[in-house]
Amino acid sequence: MHLVRLTTLQKLRSRFALSASGFHSLLRRNELPIEISLLTIGIAGMVARIALAWVSEGSNDVIIWRQWGTLLQFHSLTDVYSNVERFNHPPLMAWWVASALRWSQHGPLRFAVLLKLPGLLAEGVTCWLLWRIWRPTGRLLAAFAVAAFAWNLDSILVSGFHGSTDSVCAMLCLLSAAWIQQRAFFLGGLGLAAALNVKLIPLILVPTFLILAPTWRQGIRFVSALALGALPFLPFLVSAGSGFYAHAIAYNSNPDNWGVSFLLNAAEQNPRFAAITAGLAQIYRSGARYLILGICVVFGFWARWARWNSFRLSFLCLAVFLVFAPGFGVQYTVYVVPTLFAISLPQAVLYSWLSGFFILGVYFNFALLNEYPLRSQFTTAYPPPASLLGLVAWTVLIVLLLRNLASHAEQPLHR
């Protein structure tokens, strides 16, 4: 009787093995068509961004960029840094916006489309980087990463609608992390320097990536590349030193209804807590940048000891920036998206769609529905329900930050 049972069990195992083998064989035979289908879906996502950029003007930022471009046609960049309070962008971005405005006046493309063009190209580069990062784990998974990123709502709205350079900066942060992961510290420094020439937010990654350098020589290569990237800033640090510091380096965005600022704003509306909260808010908004930088430095040393990969470290630092940001613009939500897609596809899909619904709610709330091209004119702080969706996305980001911080299992060292 026992022998009969054993024989039956062996037959079942044999049939299961044959069935599993047949399934894997079928999957291998169909791997190429599935891969092509996923990549085609990814290309369609990029086309969707281009279509959105074509039919839309964007947010208030497009108007502000156009005003800056007009100023730069009649005034020097030194004058703009010295006298225009809200102009906080690096010199190369000033050159770009002035060029885009001039080309729009003499060419077929509207200024808004030209302004969004670098972000659209950067999204394509991000797809290629994610393909390279996930390729060692399998072509199907790499193709799925490309398709999932191409159709994440956050990136589509920021690159295709908003009218900003943040998608370019986020891509360059991912590129820098990829080179750091390969121990190419000079190239990693160049990538990060390029990001800093788009926006200054990635400054928080400078000490953390430097701490990862295993030797003094690689650290010097990293710093040397950053020094090359600092060259465009030098003339204006000299000619508009105090203005450049006040308007660019010390700049804080609007304390809008996101994260800590949302909680502070809500408390200030309560008469019992208004006076106390106003004082706390002032302290927080002036000191949060140092808190963020300090946490990132700690993460750098922790990453070196725990042997985290650079993608994980980059995500954690950019997530800390978003969690504790003293000022906020909806486009900032895109900064963590590429690096999160590099370490966890399920987490990335969850966050990017939640944050995407949040910023979609903001755009829709301020949308001028009777105008074409589509535009959104922000006039107040983000109201409910969009602000509540933002609170959900912020909370989920905290959970993902803590989960990746506490995880003892290192993500694969993608190449």
Rosetta blueprint (number, residue, H / E / L):
1 M L
2 H H
3 L H
4 V H
5 R H
6 L H
7 T H
8 T H
9 L H
10 Q H
11 K H
12 L H
13 R H
14 S H
15 R H
16 F H
17 A H
18 L H
19 S H
20 A H
21 S H
22 G H
23 F H
24 H H
25 S H
26 L H
27 L H
28 R H
29 R H
30 N L
31 E H
32 L H
33 P H
34 I H
35 E H
36 I H
37 S H
38 L H
39 L H
40 T H
41 I H
42 G H
43 I H
44 A H
45 G H
46 M H
47 V H
48 A H
49 R H
50 I H
51 A H
52 L H
53 A H
54 W H
55 V H
56 S E
57 E E
58 G E
59 S L
60 N H
61 D H
62 V H
63 I H
64 I H
65 W H
66 R H
67 Q H
68 W H
69 G H
70 T H
71 L H
72 L H
73 Q H
74 F H
75 H L
76 S L
77 L H
78 T H
79 D H
80 V H
81 Y H
82 S H
83 N H
84 V L
85 E L
86 R L
87 F L
88 N L
89 H L
90 P L
91 P H
92 L H
93 M H
94 A H
95 W H
96 W H
97 V H
98 A H
99 S H
100 A H
101 L H
102 R H
103 W H
104 S H
105 Q H
106 H H
107 G L
108 P L
109 L L
110 R L
111 F H
112 A H
113 V H
114 L H
115 L H
116 K H
117 L H
118 P H
119 G H
120 L H
121 L H
122 A H
123 E H
124 G H
125 V H
126 T H
127 C H
128 W H
129 L H
130 L H
131 W H
132 R H
133 I H
134 W H
135 R H
136 P H
137 T H
138 G L
139 R H
140 L H
141 L H
142 A H
143 A H
144 F H
145 A H
146 V H
147 A H
148 A H
149 F H
150 A H
151 W L
152 N L
153 L H
154 D H
155 S H
156 I H
157 L H
158 V H
159 S H
160 G H
161 F H
162 H H
163 G L
164 S L
165 T L
166 D H
167 S H
168 V H
169 C H
170 A H
171 M H
172 L H
173 C H
174 L H
175 L H
176 S H
177 A H
178 A H
179 W H
180 I H
181 Q H
182 Q L
183 R L
184 A L
185 F H
186 F H
187 L H
188 G H
189 G H
190 L H
191 G H
192 L H
193 A H
194 A H
195 A H
196 L H
197 N L
198 V L
199 K L
200 L L
201 I H
202 P H
203 L H
204 I H
205 L H
206 V H
207 P H
208 T H
209 F H
210 L H
211 I H
212 L H
213 A L
214 P L
215 T L
216 W H
217 R H
218 Q H
219 G H
220 I H
221 R H
222 F H
223 V H
224 S H
225 A H
226 L H
227 A H
228 L H
229 G H
230 A L
231 L H
232 P H
233 F H
234 L H
235 P H
236 F H
237 L H
238 V H
239 S H
240 A L
241 G H
242 S H
243 G H
244 F H
245 Y H
246 A H
247 H H
248 A H
249 I H
250 A L
251 Y L
252 N L
253 S L
254 N L
255 P L
256 D L
257 N L
258 W L
259 G H
260 V H
261 S H
262 F H
263 L H
264 L H
265 N H
266 A H
267 A H
268 E H
269 Q L
270 N L
271 P L
272 R L
273 F L
274 A H
275 A H
276 I H
277 T H
278 A H
279 G H
280 L H
281 A H
282 Q H
283 I H
284 Y H
285 R H
286 S H
287 G H
288 A H
289 R H
290 Y H
291 L H
292 I H
293 L H
294 G H
295 I H
296 C H
297 V H
298 V H
299 F H
300 G H
301 F H
302 W H
303 A H
304 R H
305 W H
306 A H
307 R L
308 W L
309 N L
310 S H
311 F H
312 R H
313 L H
314 S H
315 F H
316 L H
317 C H
318 L H
319 A H
320 V H
321 F H
322 L H
323 V H
324 F H
325 A L
326 P L
327 G L
328 F L
329 G L
330 V H
331 Q H
332 Y H
333 T H
334 V H
335 Y H
336 V H
337 V H
338 P H
339 T H
340 L H
341 F H
342 A H
343 I H
344 S L
345 L H
346 P H
347 Q H
348 A H
349 V H
350 L H
351 Y H
352 S H
353 W H
354 L H
355 S H
356 G H
357 F H
358 F H
359 I H
360 L H
361 G H
362 V H
363 Y H
364 F H
365 N H
366 F L
367 A E
368 L L
369 L L
370 N L
371 E L
372 Y L
373 P L
374 L E
375 R E
376 S E
377 Q L
378 F L
379 T L
380 T L
381 A L
382 Y L
383 P L
384 P L
385 P L
386 A H
387 S H
388 L H
389 L H
390 G H
391 L H
392 V H
393 A H
394 W H
395 T H
396 V H
397 L H
398 I H
399 V H
400 L H
401 L H
402 L H
403 R H
404 N H
405 L H
406 A H
407 S L
408 H L
409 A L
410 E L
411 Q L
412 P L
413 L L
414 H L
415 R L
